[in-house]
Amino acid sequence: MKKMVRLLALISLCLFLAACSSNSKSEEAKMSSDQSAEMDSGQADMEEKSQVALDNSTKQEAPAQAEVEVPNQMVIYQADLQLRVKKFEQTLQNIEAQVIKYGGYISESNVSKDGVEQVSGRITVRIPQKNFQAFLHDAEGQAAEVLQRNITGTDVTEEFVDLESRLKSKRVVEERLTSFMKSAEKTEDLLKISADLAAVQEEIETIQGRMKYLENQTSLSTIHISLYENKVIVPNLEDEDLNTWDKTKKQFMKSTNMLLAAISGFIVFIVGNLPILGIIAIAGVFIMLYIKKVRKRNGND
């Protein structure tokens, strides 16, 4: 009987120890699972924070990438010069040589003369913008006096950028209409798309033409130059003015001819009017005789 009690006590003790051991293991497992969960949640938080930081950095970089590159400042330069010069022809040749030197060209040239005392001209040249100031300096150096100097600059950068944006949007519309045309099945749809495409292409050509014009005007500056020269005219002495002997002979012949003409005229007058002169002479004789007779009578009385 005692052996049975001891055996039962031993079995109970073993069961109690086994239960305690299982409880401790379950608590350890629970603790380890809690720690692993905490570690997983911390790692998740870290990953979430890093992702947020990455998104923020991406958002900060996005505007920088989205910025449109603005081209260099585009300015249309024009100048108007009025110069008084000493030698018109020489100055004009010098200016033409300067135009070639600076890589430009002459677009217009006019020369006019007001009588023989004033010569004037107007020349229009196109000069690369980088040589604009240098050419103006050299052109003014050719003048005896600068009568007028007028320079203007028009900034067309904003207009050019706007044209580029419009051109890109029109290109996109053109591509879409082209793709729609390829997939169109109905004739009326095809005609409508074709009309829209033609209108868009016309707008594209207009925009491109305006852009080319602005590029040309900004790459080459326009300069109008007016030249004036007042000449002092000294009359030249001709050889005829210096031939004294010939002039003397001519004058002698003129005097002789005048004398002969006078004598000839007198003779013609006398002979031609001889009857009248005879009558006048007879009448004069009778009158003289009558006057003498009257005087004698008066003297005797």
ABEGO torsion letter per residue (X at the ends): XAAAAAAAAAAAAAAAAAAAAAAAAAAAAAAAAAAAAAAAAAAAAAAAAAAAAAAAAAAAAAAAAABBBBBBBBBBBBBBBBBBBABAAAAAAAAAAAAAAAGBBBABBBBBBBEAABBBBBBBBBBBAAAAAAAAAAAAAABABBABBBBBBBBAAAAAAAAAAAAAAAAAAAAAAAAAAAABABAAAAAAAAAAAAAAAAAAAAAAAAAAAAAAAAABBBBBBBBBBBBBBBBBBBAAAABAAAAAAAAAAAAAAAAAAAAAAAAAAAAAAAAAAAAAAAAAAAAAAAAAAAAAAAAAX
